Amino acid sequence: VAGILLDIQKYFGLSDGKAGLLQTVFTLCYMLAAPIFGYLGDRYNRKIILGAGLFFWSGVTLGSSFITESHYRIFVLSRGLVGIGSASYSTIAPTIIADLFEEGKRTTVLSIFYIFIPVGSGCGYMLAAGMAKSTGDWHWAFRVTPCMGGLALLLLILLVPHRIQRRTAVHRALSISGMILEADEKPDVHRTAKTTWCQDVGSLVKNCSFVCSSLGLTAMAFVTGALGMWMPLFLYRAQVVQGIVPPCLQESCNSSNSLIFGGITIGTGILGIIAGAEAARRLRRRNNKADPLICATSMFISSLCLYIALMVAQTNILSTFIFIAFGELFLSVNWAVVTDILLYVVTPRRQSTAIALQILVSHLLGDAGSPYLIGVISNAIQARNIPSLQWSFRSMQYSFVTCAFVGVFGGGFFLLTSFYIEEDRKEAQR
């Protein structure tokens, strides 16, 4: 959506607030579905759940490409359904990796896994913009992406074992993953599972490292959600103000910013995740608190870079691209490290539930609201001033500053994590 947002705005006749709502609805449904899939992932066959989720979001994405301009609400609904399908994968896939690899290799493999998140996002910008430009119709972006889902489903069937052994005997005994239950066994098992889930949640809430790192991740999600949705449009408005490109008056608009931003997202995502994992691997030998300290430092630097990028956007677009790249680079440092923190401060039996709760909190307070909030603030600023290209840019610039301050708060939460992480890790090992 973000790669062709200007086209979608014109097609449906949307304000900034309504355009931001598309991403907010997606994230809300993703967030609300995550705990359900976390519960199922701790108890049933994870490969089947992953496959069903991939098939579902691929079908919904294809169907949304045929929605006409008079059915904006149906288009919003389709974004929510895609979010539900996505939640099945993001919640369960890291736990499969945790079970397939020992702790020494787990950070490296998680880094590879998380590298493909910015790669996929960046390809999404580039693919959407490229299809819209080559066909003259943005709908084709939604007709190509289901092919990626089909490929992922095929690889899942061929490469991932059907039954994956849980890491601990305790986890395997308490979980009912992959088991076929007799009819007279179901009531007792379900009652036990419900009790266990409540106990899991209570234990996780008392885990200070889990809570603080999740709040830090929430700040990351807030910034990432806003950047991912609005940055190509912000860059376009900055170029219009500088006279680099003319205002878009037709539906098929200039998509070069989406292509460039997609390339930046891919490059900085790969470099950032590799750098973060390597820094964590080296510094852990010297300092047991290295992981949260790396996350805190990178969040502070990222916030500063993003703030500078926003301030220079009206005068120098090249500097803006450079500082955005550095901001995304340091933001990407944290992705694999934060997940690894969760995996060693939470016992294996609770990991799917912990990831699901982390997704719930980080999206509820993070990127579920940030795209819509940025759009609403932008609308409010425009409403107070005479409509012009200058204020169209200024409104987005001022609303974006919120992200820089939220990033600083995120760095503070990671610093708090460093005070508790040693004790919580020992407790999880016990």
C-alpha positions as CSV (number, residue, x, y, z in Angstrom):
1,V,0.0,0.0,0.0
2,A,2.7,2.5,1.0
3,G,4.5,2.2,-2.3
4,I,1.5,3.4,-4.3
5,L,-0.2,5.5,-1.5
6,L,-0.5,8.6,-3.7
7,D,-2.4,6.6,-6.4
8,I,-4.7,5.0,-3.8
9,Q,-5.4,8.4,-2.2
10,K,-6.5,9.8,-5.6
11,Y,-8.4,6.6,-6.6
12,F,-10.6,6.6,-3.4
13,G,-10.4,10.4,-2.8
14,L,-8.8,10.0,0.7
15,S,-7.5,12.5,3.2
16,D,-4.2,11.9,5.0
17,G,-6.2,10.5,8.0
18,K,-8.2,8.0,5.9
19,A,-5.1,6.9,4.1
20,G,-3.4,6.2,7.3
21,L,-6.4,4.2,8.5
22,L,-5.6,1.5,5.9
23,Q,-2.4,0.6,7.7
24,T,-4.0,1.1,11.1
25,V,-6.7,-1.4,10.4
26,F,-4.2,-3.9,9.0
27,T,-2.1,-3.6,12.1
28,L,-5.1,-3.8,14.6
29,C,-6.3,-7.0,13.1
30,Y,-2.8,-8.4,13.0
31,M,-2.3,-7.4,16.6
32,L,-5.6,-8.9,17.8
33,A,-5.1,-12.2,15.9
34,A,-1.5,-12.7,17.3
35,P,-2.5,-13.9,20.8
36,I,-4.9,-16.4,19.2
37,F,-2.2,-17.8,17.0
38,G,0.3,-17.8,19.9
39,Y,-2.1,-19.9,21.9
40,L,-2.6,-22.3,19.0
41,G,1.1,-22.4,18.2
42,D,1.9,-23.5,21.7
43,R,-0.6,-26.4,21.5
44,Y,-1.2,-27.5,17.9
45,N,0.8,-28.3,14.7
46,R,2.6,-25.1,13.7
47,K,3.3,-26.0,10.1
48,I,-0.4,-26.4,9.4
49,I,-1.2,-23.0,11.0
50,L,1.5,-21.3,9.0
51,G,0.3,-22.8,5.7
52,A,-3.3,-21.8,6.3
53,G,-2.2,-18.2,7.1
54,L,-0.1,-17.9,4.0
55,F,-3.0,-19.2,1.8
56,F,-5.5,-16.9,3.4
57,W,-3.6,-13.6,3.0
58,S,-2.6,-14.5,-0.5
59,G,-6.3,-15.0,-1.5
60,V,-7.5,-11.9,0.2
61,T,-4.7,-9.7,-1.4
62,L,-5.7,-11.0,-4.8
63,G,-9.4,-10.3,-4.2
64,S,-8.7,-6.7,-3.0
65,S,-7.3,-5.8,-6.4
66,F,-10.8,-5.9,-7.9
67,I,-12.4,-3.5,-5.5
68,T,-13.8,-0.4,-7.2
69,E,-13.5,3.2,-6.0
70,S,-17.0,3.3,-4.5
71,H,-16.2,0.5,-2.1
72,Y,-13.5,2.1,0.1
73,R,-14.8,0.3,3.2
74,I,-14.5,-3.1,1.6
75,F,-10.9,-2.2,0.7
76,V,-10.3,-1.3,4.4
77,L,-11.8,-4.6,5.4
78,S,-9.5,-6.5,3.1
79,R,-6.5,-4.9,4.7
80,G,-7.7,-6.2,8.1
81,L,-8.1,-9.7,6.7
82,V,-4.6,-9.6,5.3
83,G,-3.4,-8.7,8.8
84,I,-5.0,-11.8,10.3
85,G,-3.2,-14.0,7.8
86,S,0.1,-12.3,8.5
87,A,-0.2,-12.8,12.3
88,S,-0.2,-16.6,11.9
89,Y,3.3,-16.4,10.4
90,S,5.0,-13.8,12.5
91,T,3.9,-15.3,15.8
92,I,5.0,-18.9,15.1
93,A,7.9,-18.8,12.8
94,P,10.5,-17.6,15.3
95,T,9.6,-20.4,17.8
96,I,10.2,-23.0,15.0
97,I,13.7,-21.4,14.5
98,A,14.3,-21.5,18.3
99,D,13.4,-25.3,18.3
100,L,15.5,-26.1,15.3
101,F,18.7,-24.5,16.3
102,E,20.9,-24.4,19.5
103,E,21.5,-21.2,21.3
104,G,24.9,-20.6,19.8
105,K,23.5,-20.6,16.2
106,R,20.1,-19.2,17.1
107,T,21.1,-15.5,16.9
108,T,22.7,-16.0,13.5
109,V,19.6,-17.8,12.1
110,L,17.2,-15.3,13.6
111,S,19.3,-12.6,11.9
112,I,18.8,-14.3,8.5
113,F,15.1,-14.6,9.2
114,Y,14.7,-10.9,10.2
115,I,16.9,-9.8,7.2
116,F,14.1,-10.8,4.9
117,I,11.6,-8.6,6.7
118,P,13.2,-5.3,5.4
119,V,14.0,-7.1,2.2
120,G,10.4,-8.1,1.7
121,S,9.2,-4.6,2.7
122,G,11.7,-2.9,0.3
123,C,10.7,-5.2,-2.5
124,G,7.1,-4.4,-1.8
125,Y,7.7,-0.7,-2.4
126,M,9.7,-1.4,-5.5
127,L,7.3,-4.0,-6.9
128,A,4.2,-1.9,-6.3
129,A,5.7,1.2,-7.8
130,G,7.2,-0.8,-10.7
131,M,3.9,-2.5,-11.5
132,A,1.9,0.7,-11.3
133,K,4.4,2.5,-13.6
134,S,4.6,-0.3,-16.2
135,T,0.9,-1.1,-16.3
136,G,-0.5,2.4,-15.5
137,D,-2.8,0.7,-13.0
138,W,-1.9,0.3,-9.3
139,H,-4.2,-2.7,-8.9
140,W,-1.6,-4.9,-10.5
141,A,0.6,-4.6,-7.4
142,F,-2.0,-6.6,-5.5
143,R,-2.2,-9.2,-8.3
144,V,1.5,-10.0,-8.2
145,T,2.1,-10.3,-4.5
146,P,0.0,-13.4,-4.1
147,C,2.5,-15.2,-6.2
148,M,5.1,-14.6,-3.5
149,G,2.7,-16.1,-1.0
150,G,2.3,-19.2,-3.2
151,L,6.1,-19.6,-3.4
152,A,6.4,-19.3,0.4
153,L,3.7,-21.9,0.9
154,L,5.5,-24.3,-1.5
155,L,8.8,-23.8,0.4
156,L,7.0,-24.3,3.7
157,I,5.6,-27.7,2.5
158,L,8.9,-28.9,1.1
159,L,11.5,-27.7,3.6
160,V,9.9,-27.4,7.1
161,P,9.4,-30.7,9.1
162,H,5.8,-31.6,9.7
163,R,6.4,-32.2,13.4
164,I,9.1,-30.1,15.2
165,Q,10.2,-31.3,18.6
166,R,9.9,-28.7,21.4
167,R,13.1,-27.8,23.2
168,T,12.3,-29.0,26.7
169,A,10.5,-32.1,28.0
170,V,8.4,-29.9,30.2
171,H,7.1,-27.9,27.3
172,R,6.3,-31.1,25.3
173,A,4.5,-32.6,28.2
174,L,2.3,-29.5,28.8
175,S,1.7,-28.6,25.2
176,I,-0.7,-30.5,22.9
177,S,1.1,-29.5,19.7
178,G,0.7,-32.0,16.9
179,M,-1.5,-34.5,19.0
180,I,-4.7,-36.0,17.8
181,L,-7.1,-36.0,20.8
182,E,-9.8,-38.5,21.4
183,A,-13.3,-37.0,22.0
184,D,-13.4,-37.9,25.7
185,E,-10.0,-36.3,26.3
186,K,-10.8,-32.9,24.9
187,P,-12.6,-31.2,27.9
188,D,-9.8,-31.9,30.4
189,V,-7.0,-30.9,27.9
190,H,-8.8,-27.6,27.0
191,R,-9.4,-26.8,30.7
192,T,-5.7,-27.4,31.5
193,A,-4.5,-25.4,28.5
194,K,-6.7,-22.4,29.6
195,T,-5.2,-22.5,33.1
196,T,-1.7,-22.8,31.7
197,W,-2.2,-19.8,29.4
198,C,-3.4,-17.7,32.3
199,Q,-0.4,-18.7,34.3
200,D,1.9,-18.0,31.4
201,V,0.6,-14.5,31.0
202,G,0.9,-13.8,34.7
203,S,4.5,-15.0,34.7
204,L,5.4,-12.9,31.7
205,V,4.0,-9.7,33.2
206,K,6.3,-10.2,36.2
207,N,9.3,-10.6,33.9
208,C,10.8,-7.0,33.9
209,S,13.2,-7.7,31.0
210,F,10.3,-9.0,28.9
211,V,8.1,-6.0,29.8
212,C,10.7,-3.3,29.3
213,S,12.1,-4.8,26.0
214,S,8.5,-5.1,24.7
215,L,8.0,-1.4,25.4
216,G,11.2,-0.6,23.6
217,L,10.0,-2.7,20.7
218,T,6.7,-0.8,20.8
219,A,8.6,2.5,20.2
220,M,10.4,0.8,17.3
221,A,7.1,-0.3,15.9
222,F,5.6,3.2,16.2
223,V,8.5,4.7,14.3
224,T,8.7,1.9,11.7
225,G,4.9,2.0,11.0
226,A,4.9,5.8,10.5
227,L,8.0,5.7,8.3
228,G,6.8,2.8,6.2
229,M,3.4,4.3,5.5
230,W,4.2,8.0,5.0
231,M,7.9,8.5,4.0
232,P,7.5,8.1,0.2
233,L,4.7,10.6,0.3
234,F,6.6,13.0,2.5
235,L,9.6,12.8,0.1
236,Y,7.3,13.5,-2.8
237,R,5.8,16.6,-1.0
238,A,9.3,17.8,-0.2
239,Q,10.3,17.5,-3.8
240,V,7.2,19.4,-4.9
241,V,8.0,22.3,-2.6
242,Q,11.6,22.4,-3.9
243,G,10.3,22.4,-7.5
244,I,12.1,19.1,-8.3
245,V,8.9,17.4,-9.4
246,P,5.5,18.9,-10.5
247,P,2.3,18.2,-8.5
248,C,0.5,15.0,-9.4
249,L,-2.8,15.8,-11.0
250,Q,-3.6,12.5,-12.5
251,E,-4.0,9.0,-10.9
252,S,-0.7,7.4,-12.1
253,C,1.8,9.5,-10.1
254,N,5.6,9.6,-9.9
255,S,6.7,6.5,-8.0
256,S,10.5,7.2,-8.0
257,N,10.5,7.9,-4.2
258,S,8.9,4.5,-3.5
259,L,11.6,2.8,-5.6
260,I,14.4,4.7,-3.8
261,F,12.9,4.2,-0.4
262,G,12.4,0.5,-1.1
263,G,16.1,0.2,-2.0
264,I,17.1,2.1,1.1
265,T,14.9,-0.2,3.2
266,I,16.5,-3.4,1.7
267,G,20.1,-2.2,2.0
268,T,19.8,-0.7,5.5
269,G,17.8,-3.7,6.7
270,I,20.4,-6.2,5.7
271,L,23.3,-4.2,7.0
272,G,21.6,-3.2,10.2
273,I,20.5,-6.7,11.2
274,I,23.8,-8.3,10.3
275,A,25.6,-5.5,12.2
276,G,23.3,-5.9,15.2
277,A,23.7,-9.6,15.4
278,E,27.5,-9.5,15.1
279,A,27.8,-6.7,17.6
280,A,25.7,-8.7,20.1
281,R,27.7,-11.8,19.5
282,R,31.0,-10.1,20.2
283,L,30.0,-7.8,23.1
284,R,28.1,-10.6,25.0
285,R,31.5,-12.1,25.8
286,R,32.5,-8.9,27.6
287,N,29.2,-7.7,29.0
288,N,26.1,-9.7,29.9
289,K,24.0,-6.6,29.4
290,A,25.2,-6.0,25.8
291,D,22.0,-6.8,24.0
292,P,19.8,-4.1,25.7
293,L,22.6,-1.6,25.6
294,I,23.0,-2.1,21.9
295,C,19.3,-1.6,21.4
296,A,19.3,1.6,23.5
297,T,22.2,3.1,21.7
298,S,20.9,2.4,18.2
299,M,17.5,3.9,19.1
300,F,19.0,7.1,20.3
301,I,21.2,7.5,17.2
302,S,18.2,6.5,14.9
303,S,16.0,9.2,16.5
304,L,18.6,11.9,16.0
305,C,19.2,10.9,12.3
306,L,15.4,10.9,11.6
307,Y,15.0,14.4,13.2
308,I,17.8,15.8,11.1
309,A,16.3,14.2,8.0
310,L,13.0,16.0,8.7
311,M,14.6,19.4,9.3
312,V,16.7,19.4,6.1
313,A,13.9,18.0,3.8
314,Q,12.8,21.4,2.5
315,T,16.2,22.6,1.4
316,N,18.3,19.5,0.5
317,I,16.6,16.3,-0.6
318,L,19.9,14.4,-1.0
319,S,20.7,15.0,2.7
320,T,17.3,13.8,3.6
321,F,17.8,10.5,1.9
322,I,21.2,10.1,3.5
323,F,19.9,10.7,7.1
324,I,16.8,8.5,6.5
325,A,19.1,5.7,5.4
326,F,21.1,6.1,8.7
327,G,18.0,6.3,10.7
328,E,16.6,3.1,9.2
329,L,20.1,1.4,9.5
330,F,20.2,2.0,13.3
331,L,16.6,1.1,13.7
332,S,17.2,-2.3,11.9
333,V,20.1,-3.1,14.3
334,N,17.5,-4.1,17.0
335,W,15.2,-6.6,15.3
336,A,17.0,-9.8,15.8
337,V,18.5,-8.7,19.1
338,V,15.2,-7.9,20.7
339,T,13.8,-11.3,19.7
340,D,16.9,-13.1,21.0
341,I,16.4,-11.3,24.3
342,L,12.9,-12.7,24.6
343,L,14.0,-16.2,23.7
344,Y,16.5,-16.3,26.6
345,V,14.5,-14.5,29.3
346,V,11.4,-16.5,28.7
347,T,11.2,-20.3,29.2
348,P,10.6,-22.3,25.9
349,R,7.1,-23.4,27.1
350,R,6.0,-19.8,27.1
351,Q,7.8,-18.5,24.0
352,S,4.9,-18.5,21.5
353,T,2.6,-16.9,24.1
354,A,5.4,-14.3,24.9
355,I,5.9,-13.5,21.2
356,A,2.2,-13.1,20.7
357,L,1.8,-10.8,23.7
358,Q,4.8,-8.8,22.5
359,I,3.2,-8.4,19.1
360,L,-0.1,-7.4,20.8
361,V,1.5,-4.7,22.9
362,S,4.0,-3.4,20.3
363,H,1.3,-3.0,17.7
364,L,-1.5,-1.8,20.0
365,L,0.7,1.1,21.3
366,G,3.0,1.3,18.3
367,D,2.3,1.0,14.6
368,A,-1.4,0.2,14.9
369,G,-1.9,3.9,15.7
370,S,1.1,5.7,14.3
371,P,0.1,5.9,10.6
372,Y,-3.4,7.1,11.5
373,L,-2.1,9.5,14.1
374,I,0.4,11.0,11.7
375,G,-2.3,11.5,9.2
376,V,-4.7,13.0,11.7
377,I,-2.1,15.5,13.0
378,S,-1.3,16.4,9.3
379,N,-5.0,17.0,8.6
380,A,-5.4,19.2,11.7
381,I,-2.4,21.3,10.8
382,Q,-3.6,21.7,7.2
383,A,-7.1,22.7,8.5
384,R,-5.6,25.6,10.5
385,N,-3.8,27.1,7.5
386,I,-4.5,28.2,4.0
387,P,-4.4,25.2,1.6
388,S,-1.1,25.2,-0.3
389,L,1.7,22.9,-1.4
390,Q,3.9,24.5,1.3
391,W,1.5,23.6,4.1
392,S,0.8,20.2,2.6
393,F,4.5,19.5,3.2
394,R,4.8,21.3,6.5
395,S,1.9,19.4,8.0
396,M,3.6,16.1,7.3
397,Q,6.9,17.4,8.5
398,Y,5.6,18.6,11.9
399,S,3.6,15.5,12.5
400,F,6.6,13.3,11.7
401,V,8.6,14.9,14.5
402,T,6.5,12.8,16.9
403,C,8.5,9.7,15.7
404,A,11.8,11.2,16.8
405,F,10.6,11.7,20.4
406,V,9.0,8.3,20.6
407,G,12.3,6.8,19.5
408,V,14.1,8.4,22.4
409,F,11.5,6.9,24.8
410,G,12.2,3.5,23.2
411,G,15.9,3.9,23.9
412,G,15.1,4.6,27.6
413,F,13.1,1.4,27.9
414,F,16.0,-0.6,26.5
415,L,18.2,1.0,29.1
416,L,15.8,-0.1,31.8
417,T,16.0,-3.7,30.4
418,S,19.7,-3.7,31.0
419,F,19.1,-3.4,34.8
420,Y,17.0,-6.6,35.0
421,I,18.3,-8.9,32.2
422,E,20.9,-10.9,34.1
423,E,18.5,-11.9,36.8
424,D,15.7,-12.7,34.4
425,R,18.0,-14.8,32.2
426,K,19.1,-16.9,35.2
427,E,15.5,-17.3,36.3
428,A,14.5,-18.6,32.8
429,Q,17.4,-21.1,32.9
430,R,16.3,-22.4,36.3
